[in-house]
Amino acid sequence: MSENEADAEADAANEAEAETESGIQDGDFVRIDYDVRTVSDDRVVDTTRKDVAEEAGIDDDEYDFSPRIIVVGEGHVFPGVDDALLGGEVGDEGTVEIDAVDGFGEYEQDQVRTVSANKLDEEDRRPGAQVQIDGEQGYVETVIGGRARVDFNHPLAGEDLEYEYEIVDVVDDDEEKAAGLLGMYLQMEPELRIETETVEEEVTVEDDEGEETTETEEVEQRSLYIEATQQMQMNQQWMFQKQQVAQDLMDRLDLDRVVVEEVFDGSAGGMMGGMGGMMGGMGGAEELEEELEDIEGDLEDADVDAEEIVDELEDE
């Protein structure tokens, strides 16, 4: 290579590096639309676009077809896609070829194994059934007699993929970032909010003579509040990885704590709701006596004397 050619190559590399540094960087939150297809037969296997899903016959009413928030460089997409996003801008589009080894791995014949049919639920003893055996996910190929042939490869193992994407937006709002991260972890986005609060905190200070004393000072604390619905509490990813999820949120969004709020609706009122109303309404002995007299007729089998109870309360 001549000196001029070397200089030209170095200049091109410097320009590419400068362009990369001016656009999207590792750690940026971006919202992308994408379609993933198999190279072999152009079959859609994942998409954020409802029209594409409907055309491919994979429409799911419970699936939220909308752009996804990912963190660039954090393995939320295939490595080749991460590389393509670096230096990009909103509105950029592209297509990345993903080799099987970088996608869902090569197909391994030794992952197709014969197991006892007794390990399968009766309704799963049929070709195509998705099963879990000894912690592994697989698909039933055949069932003959008391034996079943199960393929433990990923359904897309051995498939080269085509990943078509569009950068929709760069996300700067922390609440949107939190919702996006939870969406990746849980496949759902619960209601949430971030609040900055002033709290008192004990700190140890040292005077001029080296003696330590404890003082209280006010500090600001950023808290993420997540509304834990019943669906979220039953989510296996959340049940087994809530500590990891919370730590990731705190690290990425510079939070001091994550607070998960349980919400109970009025359907659980029943006896507790009635008791709560009675206790909240106590204003004195006369009101209590009236309440007890109203229900005394329903307690004929019990030895309850409303006036005696009121007298005892007044004595206290």
N, C-alpha and C positions, 0 to 999 in steps of 0.2 A: 504494500500500500504506500502510495506517495505521500509526501508531507502535506500537499494540498488536500488530498483525499482524507487524510487523518484529521486535518483541521475542519473540513466540511462535516465529517461525521461527528466530531466533538461539538461543533456548533449546533447540529441538529439535535443531539442529545441534550444540550443545555436548553434549547428552545422547548423541547418536550417536557423537561423537568420544570421549567418556568411556567408552562401552560398548566401542568398538573398542580403545581402549588397555588395557582390562582383560582382553581375551581374547587370542587368538592374534595374534602380531605377525609382521611381515616378518622373515625369517631363522629363524623357528621350524621345527623338524623335526616334521612330523605324519604319522601313518599314516592313510590314507584308503581306503575302499572306493568303487568307482565303476562306473557303467555309462554307456557312450556310445552313443547311437542317432542315426540319421538322422531328421530331422523329416519328410522327404517320405514315407517308407514304414516308419518305426519299426523299422528294421533295426539289430540290435546290431553295432557295429563294434569295440568294445573293452570289456572288463570284467575285474574282479578276482575275480568270483564264479563258481565252477565250475558251479553249478546254472544260472545264467543262460547261460553259454557252451554247456552241453549242450542246453538248450532251444532255443538259436539255431542249433544244429548246427555250432558252431565249436570244439568241444572239441579240445584238443591235449594229448596225454599228456606232451609235453616242456615244456609251459608251466606255470609255477608260479602257480596261481590263489590269491592271498592279498592282503591289503591292502598298498598301496604306501607307501613312505616318500618324501615330497617336502619340499622346502624352500620355504616360503611366500615369494612375491615374487621368486623366482629364475627364473621362466619354465619351471618343470617341469610346469605345467599351463597351460591357456588363461588369458589375462588376466582374463576374467570370473570364472573359478573362483578365481583368486588373490584377487580383490576380495571374493568371497563368503566366503572363509575368514577374512579379517581380522576380528578381534573374536569369532570363534566359540569354542565350547567342545566338549569331548569329548561325543559323542552327538548333536551337531547334524547335521541332514540338510537337503538342499536340491537344487534343480534349476536349472541355468543354461542359458539359450539362447545358443548360440554361432553368430553369423552366419558364413557361408562365408568372408568376407574375414578374419575373426579366427580361423578354423579352419585349413583347408588351402588357402585362397585361392580366388578365382573361377576358373571353368573358362575356359581360353584356347584358342581354336580354333587359333591359330598354333603351339601346342605339339603339334599333330598333324601329323607330317611323314612324307614318303615317303623311304625310304632304300633302298640296294641290299641285296637279300636276302643278298648275300655277306657282309654285316656280321653276320649272324645265324648261330649254330651251326645245323647241319642240323636238330637235334631241336627247335629253337625257331621253325622256320618254319611256325607255325600260329597261328590266332587265340587270344588269351588268354595266350600265353606271356609271362612276365616276362623282359625283356632289359635289358642294359646296353650302351649304344653311346656311345663317346666320353665316358665318365664320367657319362652320364645314364641314370637308370632309366626304363623305359617298358614299355608293354604292346602287343603286336602286335594290330592290328585285322584286317588282311587281308594275304594274300600272293598276288600275281598275277604270274606270270612271274618275272622277276628283280627285282621291286620289292616292298617291304613297307611297309605303312602302320602307323606306330607312334605311339601316344598317350603323350606325355611328361608329361601332367598327373598330379598325384597322384590315386590312385583315388577320393579323397573330395573332390577339388576341385569347388567349386560347391555342395556340400552344407551346408545349415544343420544344426547338431547340437544334441542335447539331452544335457547332462552332469548325471547324477544322482549325488550323492555323500553319504557319511556320514563324519564325523570319528571315527575309531576310537580314536585315542590321540595324545598329545603325547609325543614321544620325547626323553628326557633322557640316556640312556646313550650315551656316545661310540662304543662298539663297534657298537651298533645303528645309530647315525648313519652310521658308516663303511660298514657293510654295505649300508645303504639307498642311499648315494651310488654305491657300486660297482654295485649292482643297476640303478640308472638308467643308468649309463654302459655297462655290459657285458651287461645282461639276464641276469646271474647273480651269485650272492653267494659268493665264495670264503671259505674259512676264514681268520679273522684274529684278531688280539689286539693290545691296546695295553699297553705296558709303560713304567713310569717307572724310569729307570736313573740311577745316579750315575756320571758320567764325569769324567775329568780334562781340563781345558782350559787352554791357555796364555793369559794375559792380560797386557797391558802396563800397568804402574803407574808413577806419577810421584812421586818423593820430594819433600821440602820444598825442595830446591835445584833442582827442575825436571828432574832427570835421570830418564830412563826406563829401567826394567828389566822383564824378563819373569819372571813368576811362574806357578806352576801351582796352580790351585784346582779344587775339586770342585764340579760343577754337576749339577742334575737335568735329564734329557733325556727327553721323551716320544716314544716311537717306535711307529709302527704297523707290525706285521709281517703281511704278506699271503702266504698259501700259494699259489704260482703253479702251478696244475694245467696239464696239457697243453692242456685245453680253453681255459683262460684265455690261455695263451701264443699260441694260434692265433686268438684273438678279434681281428678287424680293428680294432675301436674301441680296444682296448688297445695293439695293435702300433703304431698311428699316433698315439695321443694319451696315452701313458702319462705323459709329463712333465706335461701339462696336468691329467690326473686326479690325479696325486700332489700337484701344487701346490694344487689345489682342496681336497683332503683336509687338507693341512697348514694352509691358511688358515682353513678353517671349524672345524677341531677343535683348533686351537692345538697342532699337532704340530711337533716339531723335525726329524723325518725320517720317510720311508716306506721300509721294507725289504721287498723282494720276495724270498721264499725259494723256490728251486727244490727240488722234491721228486722223488727217484728211488726207485722201488720195487724189490723184489728181482728183478723179471723181467729186469733189465739186468745181473745178476750175471756169468754166463759166465766168461770168462778172467780179467777184472779181479777178480771175486770170489775166484777161486782164488788169484791172485797176492797179493791182499790178505791172505788167510788165511795163506799161507806166510810173508810178510814179518812179519806180526804174531806168528807163532809162533817166530821165531828167538831161541833162548836161548843159542846157543853153537856151537862148531865141530862137536861131536858130533851135535847135533840137525840141523845143516845137512847133514852127511855122510849121515845116515839119510834125509833128504828126497831128496837127490840120488841115492842108491842106489836108492830106490824108483822113480824115473822114468828111471834110466839105461838100463833095458831097452827103453824106448820111443824111445831116441835112438841106435840103432845106426848110423845113417847120419851122425851128427855126431861130431866128434872131441872128446868130453867125458870128462874124467877127474875123478871126484868127489873123490878124495883129493888130487889136485894142486890143485884149486880151494880145498879146505879149508886146505891148507898155505899157499897164497898169502894167504888171509884171516888166518891166524894170524900170518904174518910182518908184516902191516900193523898 
